[in-house]
């Protein structure tokens, strides 16, 4: 039997590791958890990204998986690339700081011009971070919208999983917490009603 699954994956042009975890439950629902990793992103950066979750029957996933999957993958690649650039610059700053510390400890004087050059090298890729901020805002808005839609469909566990991490969005922590409480309240009501019908 021929499928075009891998052609679709190749078409996404992912430069990194795509980890798929597929769970099939007794009701026929398949849950696909997708995690994208690139290079050696460390725990502080890469592990803070939540997995992308997709649920449905085999037929639903066959028909719509790649349509839903393409956009979050592109966003995740952008975030990972920004994190990778940030980590490189952070390592460079650490090395420069250690180098300056060693010079001072040996009694050597640091030259102001060298420090100025280091500063320019450190911050030159970060001159215009509006694109990164826009990407982060877009990621937040998409996650909140997905969470809202899932809650409307009474898929409360998925809705909670889609919520952004308040640690990544300190300025939006109250909004995220408020949405989490709304979803949990809806889930509680739904569970009570479901239990009543079981009795």
N, C-alpha and C positions, 0 to 999 in steps of 0.2 A: 504494500500500500504506500503510495507516494503522498507526502505532505510537503508544504512549503514553509514549515516552521522555521528552519534554520536560514532560509533565504530572507524571511521577514526579520529575523534577528540581525543578519548581516546588513540589511537595509537600514537599520538604526545607527550603524557606524559607531558602535560602542567601543571605546578604546580602554579596556579594563576588564575586570571580572564581573560577570553577571551571575549571581547566585539565585537559583529558583528553588523554592521549597513548595511542593504540591501536596496538599492534604485532601483526601476524599473521605467524607463522613458517611454514616449509614443512611442519611436521607437523600444521598445523591448530589449533595452540594460539594463543589470543589473549591478550596481556598488556595490561591497562589500568592505566595509571599516572595517578593523580588527585592534583592539588595544589590546595589552596584558599588563595587570597590575599585579604586584605581591606585596602582602603585602601592606605596606603604603609608597610606594615610593613617595617622596614629589614633589612639583611643579618644584623645581630646577633640579631634576633628571628625573623622569619618564615622565613629560609632554613635555620634549624636544624631545622625540622620536616621529617621524611622524607616522601616521597610515599606515598600509599596504593597498594598493588599488588594486583591481582586477576588470576588466570590461569584459563583454562579454554577449552573449546570454545565455539563460538558458541551452541550450545544450552544449555550449562551457564550461561553468562553471561546469556542471555536469561531463564532461570528463576530464577537466584539473585543477580544482580548487586546489585539495589537492596536486597535483604534484608541482604546483607553490607555494603553501602555506607553505609546510613543511620546506624548507630551511630558508626563512625569519623568521619563528617562532623560529627556533633553534638559529639563530643569535640574535634575540630580547631577548630570554631567557638569553643568555650569557651576553648581555649588561646589562640587568636588574639585573642579579646576581652580576655583577661587581659594579653597582651603589649601590646595597644594601650593599655589603661589604664596599664600600667606605663610605657610610652614617654611618654605625655602627662605623667605625674607627674615623670618624669625631666627632660623639657624644662622644666617649671615650676621644678624645683629648680635647673637650670642657670641659668635667667633670674634667679631670686632670688639665687643665688650671685654672678652677674655684677653685679647691681644693688647688692648689699651691698659688693662689691669696689670698684665705682666710687665709692660713698659714702665708703668708707674712704680711697681714693686722693685724693679731693678735700678730705679733712680733716673731713668731716661726721661727726657722731657717729650711730651707729645706735641706734635706740630698742629697748630690750629687749622691749617689748610687741609691736612689729611682728614681731620675730623669732619670738615665741611664736605669733602668728597664722599666720605662714608655715609653721611646723612643723605646726600642726594641719591646715592646708589640704593640705599635702604628704602627710600620713599618714592623713588621715581615711578615704579609700576602702580603705585597707589594714588597718583595725582587725581584721577577722576574715578571715584568709587560710586558714582551715581548708578552705573549699570548693575553693580553688585547689590546696592541697596534696593534697586527696583526689582531685581531677581528675588531677593529675600522677601520683599513685600508681596510679590506675585505668588511666591510659594506659600506664604502665610494665608493670603486671600483664598487661594485654591483649596488649601487644606481646610479652612473654616467652611467654605462653601460645600465641599464634599461631605464634611461632617454633618452639616445642616441637612443636606439631601438624604444622607443615610438615616438620620434620626427621623425624618419625615416618613421614610419607608419602614420604620420600626426596627432597623438594624442597629440597635443601640451599641453593641460591643464594637462593631466596625466604626461607628460614628466616634466613639471614644478613642479608638486607635488612630483615627485620622487627625485628631486635634494636635496642633503644634505643641512642642515642648515649651512651657513657660520660661525655662532657663535660657532658651535661645531667643526669646522675645520678651525681655524684661519689661519693656514699655507697654506690652499688651497682655501681661500676666493676668490682670484683673478680668479682662474680657474673656480670656481662655478659661479661667477658673469659673466665671459665670456661665459660659457655654457648657462646661463640664457638668456643673450642678444641674442645669436644665435637662441635659441628656440623661443624667443619672436619675432625676426625678421621673422623667418619662419612662425610663426602663423599669423603675420600681412599680409604677402604676400598671404598666403592661404585664409585668410578672405576676402581680396580684390578680389581675383579670384572667390571665392564662391559667393560674392555679385554681380560680373559682370554676372555670369551665371544665377543668380536669375532674373536679369533685362532682 
